[in-house]
Amino acid sequence: MSGVASGTPPAPEAMAQPPVGTFVRLRWAITMATIRRSVWQLVGFIVTLIIAASCIGGALVGGIVLGMQTDPLVGVVLRIAVPLAGAFAILLAVIIQLMIVGENSTMTPDNFAIYGIDDRRLTTGLVAAGLAGPTGLTFLACLLAFAPAYAHFGAASVAAAVLAAFVVIATAMLCSKALLSLFGVLVRSQAGKNMFYIVMMVVIILLAEAPSMMMASLDTAGAAIDVHHMAQASSVVGWTPLGAPFMLPFDAADGAWGAFAAHLLIAGATCAVCWWLTMWCLHYARTHDAAVSGGKAEKGLGMFTRMPDSPSGAVTARLLCMLRRDPRQSVMFVMPLLIVFIFAFMGRQIGDWYVWTGMIVSCMMFAIAEANGLGYDGRGFAMEVICGVRAVDDRRGRARAYVLVATLSIIVLFVISMACSGFWRTPAGWLQGLTIGVCGWSWTLATIGVAEAMNPVFMYPTPSLEKPFSTPQGRGAAQMFIPLLQMLLFVAVMIPTVGVIAGLGFGGAFDRWYPVLIPVALANGVGVLWLGTWLGAKLLERRKLKVLDTLDGFAALQQ
């Protein structure tokens, strides 16, 4: 007390540390404040609550139905499916958390740096806040609701399933926190973050498509699933850190308490290691300066010398330079290539033509980022307003950039599709491939037109360029519904072409007259592109100041 009375500040280790419950209360206070921010936030929260309640109700019904079954085959399926599916779900959730969700923009260690909270207390508090958050509690409730599925194994198995639910959530949360912290330490440069972001997106797509690719291969080959081998695989996965918690109910059912203790020990050790790794990364980040991101110097004016000497050409050059350095958007140009390769692999079992389905689906993806292009631009758009760039020049410049990139990408996809499908062998195959390729390119043109008309009006927050793994706090309803609206419009604009396809099909003339789709699709795509660019220019000219104000708000959310 004498030190305080004399005005001497207390030593850091003597400062009062907040209890862990403070972090939990803070997390929920931020969540409730976000809900009260606007009516759309409240609507989004209600929709999310309904979805969460439906998931919990579905898990409860499924658990009760399975628990009432007396067929031994049900028990065999559970023993095989639960460890495999559970470990895969945790792995996918951790990767998605790392790639898409990232660290919450508010409950991050950086925001607590000025409060003098020690590493151990801060790590524990942030982990507890994550476990007690809406997502953690929802998944915990789903696992608890599913516990009756083990009823025919006995009461001990149900009790072990309840314990396993808490262990699973703790394992998933701590693994996620550890990986987020570790990659935040290891991937320091901007170039490394960009490359890692793209690689992780590729991994997510491959993991998401792996089950369907495997099932398609098995179904086509007529191969029967070997239950014995599947059981062995399940047992092996059960001894891994991600699969061990799911083995607890089955160990209790068999009375194998030694295996029960071993699986529990593996899960506990995994949580302890992840907690220690998270704390170490926090300490390392606090005691080491971030690496300065280096960049390759561009000789001359670079892209600006390759574009027309006009305001719209300058807009095109600026956007192309940004796309090359922005992993949040450049990844959208990698996904179509990956999707075509996936469809080509599946086409080996389904049919050579299947690769063209992948190309058509990919053509819709090039304009996904541009549909929120001003949101990705952020305050950089203010430069155009200050320089007096006309809205029509902005729309033309942005459309030109995406048309150039998408056209080059579609040419590559067309060559891959022709090679994989074998259409290049005959003149009829070339005509079919050319028709599909032109239809896909026209669809891309139409989606770009839709994007140019939408992004001055429908915007939602994006992660900052420096932290592409973070999630801006707030406006959750907009982040959920606006991309869905974009996708619906992307499909709707090609209704004229689809109508001609349907007419030819119902008239029985498709095989002879399908080349007529080339001029029809081109007219459809070019028309929507022109109309969307014109409408987008009108809307942007009228809403420039409103757009700037909105982008300032988005920039505040990224801090």
C-alpha positions in Angstrom: 0.0 0.0 0.0 2.9 2.3 0.6 4.0 2.1 -3.0 0.5 3.0 -4.1 0.3 5.9 -1.6 3.7 7.3 -2.7 2.6 7.1 -6.4 4.9 4.3 -7.4 3.1 2.0 -9.9 2.8 -1.7 -8.9 5.0 -4.3 -10.5 3.4 -6.0 -13.5 3.3 -9.3 -11.7 1.5 -7.7 -8.8 -1.3 -6.3 -11.1 -4.7 -7.9 -10.6 -5.5 -10.5 -13.3 -9.1 -10.8 -14.5 -10.9 -14.0 -13.8 -11.5 -16.4 -16.7 -15.3 -15.7 -16.4 -14.6 -12.1 -17.4 -13.6 -13.2 -20.9 -16.7 -15.3 -21.3 -18.9 -12.4 -20.2 -17.1 -10.1 -22.6 -17.6 -12.5 -25.4 -21.4 -12.5 -24.8 -21.5 -8.8 -24.2 -19.9 -8.2 -27.7 -22.3 -10.7 -29.3 -25.4 -9.1 -27.8 -24.2 -5.6 -28.7 -23.7 -6.7 -32.3 -27.3 -8.1 -32.3 -28.7 -4.7 -31.2 -26.7 -2.8 -33.8 -29.4 -3.1 -36.5 -32.6 -4.9 -37.4 -30.7 -7.0 -39.9 -28.4 -8.2 -37.2 -31.4 -9.3 -35.1 -32.9 -11.1 -38.1 -29.7 -12.9 -38.8 -29.4 -13.9 -35.2 -33.0 -15.3 -35.2 -32.3 -17.2 -38.4 -29.1 -18.6 -36.9 -30.9 -19.5 -33.7 -33.6 -21.4 -35.7 -30.9 -23.3 -37.6 -29.1 -24.2 -34.4 -32.3 -25.4 -32.8 -33.0 -27.5 -35.8 -29.6 -29.1 -35.7 -30.0 -29.9 -32.0 -33.5 -31.2 -32.5 -32.3 -33.4 -35.4 -29.4 -34.8 -33.3 -31.8 -35.6 -30.5 -34.3 -37.4 -32.8 -31.6 -39.3 -34.5 -30.0 -40.3 -31.2 -33.3 -41.6 -29.8 -34.2 -43.5 -33.0 -30.8 -45.1 -33.1 -30.9 -45.9 -29.4 -34.1 -47.8 -29.8 -32.7 -50.1 -32.5 -31.9 -53.7 -31.4 -30.3 -54.8 -34.7 -26.6 -55.6 -34.0 -25.7 -54.1 -37.4 -26.6 -50.6 -36.0 -23.9 -51.0 -33.4 -21.4 -52.1 -36.0 -22.1 -49.1 -38.2 -21.8 -46.8 -35.2 -18.5 -48.2 -34.2 -17.2 -47.7 -37.7 -18.8 -44.4 -38.7 -18.6 -42.4 -35.5 -14.7 -42.3 -35.2 -14.1 -41.9 -38.9 -16.8 -39.2 -39.4 -16.0 -37.5 -36.1 -12.2 -37.2 -36.8 -12.9 -36.0 -40.3 -15.4 -33.4 -39.1 -12.9 -32.0 -36.5 -10.2 -31.8 -39.2 -12.5 -30.1 -41.6 -13.8 -27.7 -39.0 -10.3 -26.8 -37.9 -9.2 -26.1 -41.5 -12.3 -24.1 -42.2 -11.8 -22.1 -39.0 -8.2 -21.5 -40.0 -9.0 -20.6 -43.6 -12.4 -18.8 -43.6 -13.4 -17.9 -40.1 -10.0 -17.1 -38.5 -9.6 -15.3 -35.3 -12.5 -13.3 -34.1 -11.8 -9.6 -34.8 -12.5 -8.6 -31.2 -11.4 -11.5 -29.0 -7.8 -11.6 -30.2 -4.7 -11.4 -28.1 -3.6 -8.2 -29.8 -6.6 -6.3 -28.4 -5.6 -7.3 -24.8 -2.0 -6.3 -25.2 -2.4 -3.0 -23.3 -4.0 -4.6 -20.2 -0.9 -6.4 -18.8 -2.6 -9.8 -18.7 -0.1 -12.6 -18.3 0.2 -15.2 -21.1 -1.3 -18.1 -19.1 -4.4 -16.2 -18.0 -5.0 -14.6 -21.4 -4.7 -18.0 -23.2 -7.0 -19.7 -20.8 -9.5 -16.8 -20.9 -9.6 -16.7 -24.7 -10.0 -20.5 -24.9 -12.9 -20.4 -22.4 -14.5 -17.6 -24.4 -14.4 -19.7 -27.5 -15.8 -22.8 -25.7 -18.6 -20.8 -24.2 -19.4 -19.0 -27.4 -22.6 -19.6 -29.5 -20.9 -22.0 -31.9 -19.2 -24.0 -29.2 -22.4 -24.3 -27.2 -24.4 -25.3 -30.2 -22.1 -28.2 -31.2 -21.9 -29.3 -27.6 -25.6 -29.4 -27.4 -25.8 -31.5 -30.6 -23.3 -34.0 -29.2 -25.2 -34.2 -25.9 -28.5 -34.6 -27.8 -27.0 -37.5 -29.8 -25.9 -39.4 -26.6 -29.1 -41.5 -26.5 -27.9 -43.3 -29.7 -25.6 -45.4 -27.4 -28.5 -46.6 -25.2 -28.5 -50.1 -26.6 -24.8 -50.3 -25.5 -25.7 -49.7 -21.9 -25.9 -46.9 -19.4 -22.2 -46.7 -19.0 -21.8 -46.0 -22.8 -24.4 -43.2 -22.6 -22.5 -41.6 -19.6 -19.2 -41.9 -21.5 -20.9 -40.3 -24.6 -21.8 -37.3 -22.4 -18.2 -37.0 -21.2 -16.9 -37.5 -24.8 -19.1 -34.5 -25.9 -17.1 -32.1 -23.7 -13.8 -33.7 -24.7 -14.6 -33.4 -28.4 -15.5 -29.7 -28.2 -12.4 -29.0 -26.1 -10.2 -30.9 -28.5 -11.6 -29.1 -31.6 -11.4 -25.7 -30.0 -7.9 -26.1 -28.7 -6.6 -27.6 -31.9 -8.1 -24.7 -33.8 -6.6 -22.1 -31.5 -3.2 -23.8 -31.6 -3.1 -23.9 -35.4 -4.3 -20.3 -35.7 -1.6 -19.2 -33.3 1.1 -21.3 -34.9 0.4 -20.1 -38.5 0.2 -16.6 -37.2 3.8 -17.0 -36.0 5.2 -19.0 -38.9 3.5 -17.2 -41.8 4.7 -13.7 -41.2 5.3 -12.2 -44.6 2.5 -11.1 -46.9 3.6 -13.3 -49.7 3.6 -16.3 -47.4 0.1 -15.5 -46.2 -1.1 -15.2 -49.8 0.3 -18.6 -50.7 -0.9 -20.2 -47.6 -4.4 -18.8 -48.0 -4.6 -20.3 -51.6 -3.1 -23.7 -50.5 -5.6 -24.0 -47.6 -8.5 -23.2 -49.9 -7.4 -26.0 -52.2 -7.1 -28.4 -49.2 -10.6 -27.5 -48.1 -12.1 -28.2 -51.5 -10.3 -31.5 -51.8 -11.4 -32.6 -48.3 -15.0 -31.6 -49.0 -15.0 -33.5 -52.3 -13.1 -36.6 -51.1 -16.1 -38.6 -49.9 -18.1 -38.1 -53.1 -15.1 -38.9 -55.2 -14.5 -42.1 -53.3 -18.2 -43.2 -53.4 -18.4 -42.5 -57.1 -15.3 -44.6 -57.7 -16.7 -47.5 -55.6 -20.2 -47.4 -57.1 -19.0 -47.4 -60.7 -16.4 -50.1 -60.2 -19.0 -52.3 -58.4 -16.7 -52.7 -55.4 -18.2 -53.8 -52.2 -17.2 -52.0 -49.0 -15.1 -54.4 -46.9 -16.5 -54.1 -43.4 -13.5 -55.7 -41.8 -11.1 -53.2 -43.4 -13.4 -50.3 -42.5 -13.5 -51.5 -38.9 -9.7 -51.7 -38.9 -9.4 -48.1 -40.3 -11.9 -46.9 -37.7 -9.8 -48.5 -34.9 -6.6 -46.9 -36.2 -8.3 -43.5 -36.4 -9.6 -44.0 -32.9 -6.0 -43.9 -31.6 -5.2 -40.6 -33.2 -5.7 -37.3 -31.3 -8.8 -36.4 -33.3 -10.4 -39.8 -33.1 -9.7 -40.8 -29.5 -12.6 -38.9 -27.9 -15.1 -40.7 -30.1 -13.9 -44.1 -28.8 -14.9 -43.5 -25.2 -18.5 -44.7 -25.5 -17.5 -47.9 -27.2 -14.7 -48.6 -24.6 -17.3 -48.2 -21.9 -19.7 -50.5 -23.7 -17.0 -53.2 -23.9 -15.9 -52.7 -20.4 -12.4 -52.0 -21.7 -11.5 -49.5 -19.1 -7.8 -49.7 -19.9 -8.5 -48.6 -23.4 -10.9 -46.0 -22.1 -8.2 -44.5 -19.9 -5.7 -44.6 -22.8 -8.1 -42.8 -25.2 -8.9 -40.2 -22.5 -5.2 -39.7 -21.9 -4.6 -39.2 -25.6 -7.4 -36.6 -25.7 -6.1 -34.9 -22.6 -2.5 -34.8 -23.8 -3.7 -33.3 -27.1 -5.6 -30.6 -25.3 -2.6 -29.9 -23.0 -0.2 -29.7 -25.9 -2.5 -27.4 -27.9 -3.0 -25.1 -24.9 0.7 -24.9 -24.3 1.4 -24.3 -28.0 -1.2 -21.5 -28.1 0.4 -19.9 -25.0 3.9 -20.2 -26.5 2.8 -18.6 -29.8 1.2 -15.7 -27.8 4.5 -15.2 -25.9 6.5 -15.4 -29.0 4.3 -12.9 -30.8 4.6 -10.5 -27.9 8.4 -10.7 -27.7 9.3 -10.7 -31.4 8.6 -8.0 -34.1 6.6 -9.1 -37.1 8.7 -9.6 -40.2 8.5 -6.8 -42.7 6.8 -8.0 -45.9 9.0 -7.6 -48.9 7.9 -7.1 -52.4 9.3 -7.4 -55.8 9.9 -4.0 -57.3 8.0 -3.4 -60.6 10.1 -1.9 -63.4 8.5 1.2 -64.9 4.7 1.6 -64.7 4.0 -2.1 -64.9 0.4 -3.0 -65.7 -0.4 0.7 -66.4 1.6 0.6 -69.6 -0.4 -2.4 -70.9 -3.8 -0.8 -70.5 -5.5 1.9 -72.5 -4.4 5.5 -71.7 -7.7 6.5 -70.2 -9.4 6.7 -66.8 -11.0 3.3 -67.3 -7.7 1.8 -68.4 -6.1 3.1 -65.1 -8.9 1.5 -63.2 -8.3 -1.8 -65.0 -4.6 -1.6 -64.3 -5.1 -0.8 -60.6 -7.5 -3.7 -60.2 -5.3 -6.2 -61.9 -2.4 -5.1 -59.7 -4.6 -5.6 -56.6 -5.9 -9.0 -57.8 -2.3 -10.2 -58.1 -1.5 -9.4 -54.5 -4.9 -10.0 -52.8 -5.3 -13.6 -51.7 -8.9 -13.0 -50.7 -9.8 -12.6 -54.4 -7.0 -14.4 -56.3 -8.1 -17.7 -54.8 -11.3 -17.4 -56.8 -9.3 -17.9 -60.0 -7.6 -21.0 -58.6 -10.9 -22.7 -57.6 -12.2 -23.2 -61.1 -9.1 -25.0 -62.2 -9.3 -27.3 -59.2 -13.0 -28.0 -59.8 -12.3 -29.0 -63.4 -9.7 -31.4 -62.2 -12.0 -32.9 -59.7 -14.8 -33.4 -62.3 -12.2 -34.8 -64.7 -11.2 -37.4 -62.0 -14.8 -38.3 -61.3 -15.4 -38.4 -65.1 -13.1 -41.4 -65.3 -15.9 -43.4 -63.6 -19.0 -41.5 -64.7 -18.2 -40.5 -68.3 -15.7 -38.4 -70.3 -18.3 -35.7 -70.8 -18.5 -35.0 -67.0 -15.5 -32.7 -67.1 -17.6 -30.2 -69.1 -20.0 -30.0 -66.2 -17.1 -28.9 -64.0 -16.2 -26.2 -66.5 -19.7 -24.9 -66.7 -19.9 -24.8 -62.9 -16.5 -23.0 -62.7 -17.6 -20.3 -65.1 -19.9 -19.0 -62.5 -17.2 -18.5 -59.9 -15.0 -15.8 -61.6 -17.2 -12.9 -60.6 -18.0 -14.0 -57.0 -15.3 -11.6 -55.6 -16.3 -8.8 -57.9 -19.9 -9.0 -56.7 -18.5 -7.4 -53.5 -15.7 -5.7 -55.3 -16.0 -2.3 -53.6 -16.0 -4.1 -50.2 -12.7 -5.7 -51.1 -11.4 -2.3 -52.5 -12.1 -0.6 -49.1 -10.9 2.9 -48.7 -8.9 2.6 -51.9 -12.1 3.5 -53.7 -11.8 7.0 -52.2 -8.9 7.7 -54.4 -11.1 7.4 -57.5 -13.7 9.7 -55.9 -11.0 12.3 -55.1 -9.6 12.2 -58.6 -13.1 12.7 -60.1 -13.2 9.4 -62.0 -16.6 9.0 -63.6 -18.7 6.1 -62.4 -19.1 4.7 -65.9 -15.2 4.7 -66.3 -15.0 2.8 -63.0 -17.5 0.2 -64.1 -15.9 -0.2 -67.5 -12.5 -0.5 -66.0 -13.5 -3.1 -63.5 -15.5 -5.1 -66.0 -12.5 -5.1 -68.5 -10.2 -6.5 -65.8 -12.4 -9.4 -65.0 -13.2 -10.1 -68.6 -9.5 -10.3 -69.4 -8.6 -12.6 -66.5 -11.7 -14.8 -66.9 -11.2 -15.2 -70.7 -7.6 -16.4 -70.2 -8.7 -18.7 -67.5 -11.5 -20.2 -69.5 -9.2 -20.8 -72.4 -7.1 -22.9 -70.1 -10.1 -24.8 -68.8 -11.4 -25.3 -72.3 -8.0 -27.0 -73.3 -8.1 -29.2 -70.3 -11.7 -30.2 -70.9 -11.0 -31.0 -74.5 -8.0 -33.1 -73.6 -9.8 -35.0 -70.7 -13.0 -35.6 -72.6 -11.4 -36.7 -75.9 -13.6 -34.4 -77.9 -10.6 -33.2 -79.9 -10.5 -36.5 -81.8 -13.5 -35.7 -84.1 -14.9 -32.6 -85.8 -18.3 -33.3 -84.1 -16.5 -33.3 -80.7 -14.8 -30.0 -81.5 -18.2 -28.5 -82.3 -19.7 -29.8 -79.1 -16.8 -28.6 -77.1 -16.8 -25.1 -78.7 -20.6 -24.8 -78.0 -20.1 -25.7 -74.3 -17.1 -23.4 -74.0 -18.9 -20.4 -75.6 -21.9 -21.0 -73.3 -19.6 -21.1 -70.3 -17.7 -17.9 -71.3 -21.0 -16.2 -72.0 -22.2 -17.1 -68.5 -19.0 -15.6 -67.1 -19.7 -12.3 -69.0 -23.2 -12.3 -67.6 -22.1 -12.8 -64.0 -19.6 -10.0 -64.4 -22.4 -7.7 -65.5 -24.5 -8.7 -62.5 -21.5 -8.1 -60.2 -21.0 -4.6 -61.6 -24.6 -3.8 -60.9 -24.7 -5.3 -57.4 -21.5 -4.1 -55.7 -22.5 -0.4 -55.5 -25.6 -1.4 -53.5 -25.1 -4.8 -51.8 -21.8 -4.7 -49.8 -20.6 -6.6 -46.8 -17.5 -6.5 -44.7 -14.4 -8.4 -45.8 -11.2 -9.4 -43.9 -8.3 -6.9 -44.1 -5.6 -7.5 -46.7 -3.0 -7.8 -43.9 -5.1 -10.4 -41.9 -7.0 -12.5 -44.5 -7.7 -15.2 -41.8 -9.8 -12.8 -39.7 -13.5 -12.2 -39.7 -14.9 -8.6 -39.4 -17.2 -8.3 -36.4 -20.8 -7.5 -37.3 -23.2 -7.4 -40.2 -23.6 -11.2 -40.0 -26.9 -11.2 -41.8 -25.5 -9.3 -44.8 -22.5 -11.7 -44.9 -24.9 -14.6 -45.0 -27.7 -13.5 -47.4 -26.0 -11.2 -49.9 -23.7 -13.9 -51.4 -26.8 -16.2 -51.6 -28.6 -13.4 -53.5 -25.6 -13.0 -55.8 -25.6 -16.7 -56.7 -29.3 -16.7 -57.4 -28.9 -13.8 -59.8 -25.9 -15.4 -61.4 -28.2 -18.3 -62.4 -31.2 -16.2 -63.2 -29.5 -14.1 -65.9 -29.0 -17.1 -68.1 -32.7 -18.0 -68.3 -32.9 -17.0 -72.0 -30.2 -19.4 -72.9 -31.7 -22.1 -70.7 -35.0 -21.5 -72.3 -33.6 -22.2 -75.7 -31.9 -25.3 -74.5 -35.2 -26.5 -73.0 -37.1 -25.7 -76.2 -34.7 -27.7 -78.3 -34.8 -30.6 -75.9 -38.6 -30.8 -75.7 -38.8 -30.4 -79.4 -36.5 -33.2 -80.1 -34.1 -31.0 -82.1 -31.3 -30.6 -79.7 -28.9 -33.1 -81.4 -29.2 -31.2 -84.7 -29.6 -27.6 -83.7 -27.5 -27.3 -80.5 -24.9 -25.0 -82.4 -27.6 -22.3 -82.4 -26.7 -21.9 -78.7 -23.5 -20.2 -79.7 -25.1 -16.9 -80.9 -27.9 -17.1 -78.3 -25.5 -17.5 -75.4 -23.2 -14.8 -76.7 -26.1 -12.4 -77.1 -27.3 -13.3 -73.6 -23.8 -12.8 -72.0 -22.8 -9.7 -73.8 -26.2 -8.1 -73.3 -26.2 -8.7 -69.5 -22.6 -7.5 -69.3 -23.5 -4.2 -71.0 -26.7 -3.8 -69.1 -25.1 -4.5 -65.7 -22.2 -2.1 -66.5 -24.6 0.7 -67.5 -26.9 0.1 -64.5 -23.9 -0.2 -62.1 -22.6 3.2 -63.4 -25.9 4.8 -62.7 -26.2 3.4 -59.2 -22.6 4.2 -58.3 -22.9 7.8 -59.6 -25.9 8.3 -57.3 -24.5 6.5 -54.3 -20.8 7.5 -54.3 -20.9 9.3 -50.9 -23.0 6.5 -49.4 -20.5 3.9 -50.6 -17.6 5.9 -49.1 -19.4 6.1 -45.8 -20.1 2.4 -45.8 -16.5 1.5 -46.7 -15.3 3.6 -43.8 -17.5 1.6 -41.5 -16.1 -1.6 -42.9 -12.6 -0.4 -42.4 -13.4 0.2 -38.8 -14.6 -3.4 -38.4 -11.2 -4.6 -39.7 -9.2 -3.0 -36.9 
